[in-house]
Amino acid sequence: MDDIMKLEIHGSILLITGMILVLIWSYYILEWWASVFGFLTLFFLIEAIWHYCIADYKRMKKDN
């Protein structure tokens, strides 16, 4: 597997994890400890976007 495919798979896993954490956070939003899920959700979603951007950059650089 090449680097681009690994980045996309890792980004997909992070995106799915972030969506699951959003669901958990929205279910327990009234609890004080649910803020942990909110912070983790933001982290995983930002990381997923970052991995997709890096994969697209490498693909564009590889094509040129």
C-alpha positions in Angstrom: 0.0 0.0 0.0 1.3 3.4 -0.8 1.4 6.4 1.5 -1.6 8.1 0.0 -3.8 5.1 0.5 -2.6 4.7 4.1 -3.4 8.4 4.8 -6.9 8.1 3.4 -7.6 4.9 5.4 -6.3 6.5 8.6 -8.4 9.7 7.8 -11.5 7.5 7.3 -11.0 5.7 10.6 -10.6 9.1 12.3 -13.7 10.5 10.6 -15.8 7.5 11.7 -14.5 7.7 15.2 -15.3 11.4 15.3 -18.8 10.8 14.2 -19.3 8.1 16.8 -18.0 10.5 19.5 -20.4 13.2 18.3 -23.3 10.8 18.8 -22.0 9.9 22.3 -21.5 13.5 23.1 -24.9 14.5 21.9 -26.5 11.8 24.0 -24.7 12.8 27.2 -24.6 16.5 26.6 -26.2 17.4 29.9 -23.6 15.6 31.9 -20.5 17.6 33.1 -18.0 14.9 31.9 -19.4 14.9 28.4 -17.1 17.8 27.6 -14.3 15.2 27.2 -16.2 13.7 24.3 -16.6 17.1 22.8 -12.9 17.8 22.9 -12.1 14.3 21.6 -14.6 14.8 18.8 -13.0 18.1 17.7 -9.5 16.5 17.8 -10.5 13.4 15.7 -12.4 15.5 13.1 -9.6 18.0 12.7 -7.1 15.1 12.4 -9.3 13.4 9.8 -9.5 16.6 7.7 -5.7 17.1 8.1 -5.1 13.5 6.8 -7.3 14.0 3.8 -5.6 17.4 3.0 -2.1 15.8 3.2 -3.3 12.9 1.0 -4.7 15.3 -1.7 -1.5 17.4 -1.5 0.7 14.3 -2.1 -1.5 13.1 -4.9 -1.3 16.5 -6.7 2.4 16.6 -6.1 2.8 13.1 -7.5 0.8 13.9 -10.7 3.0 16.9 -11.5 
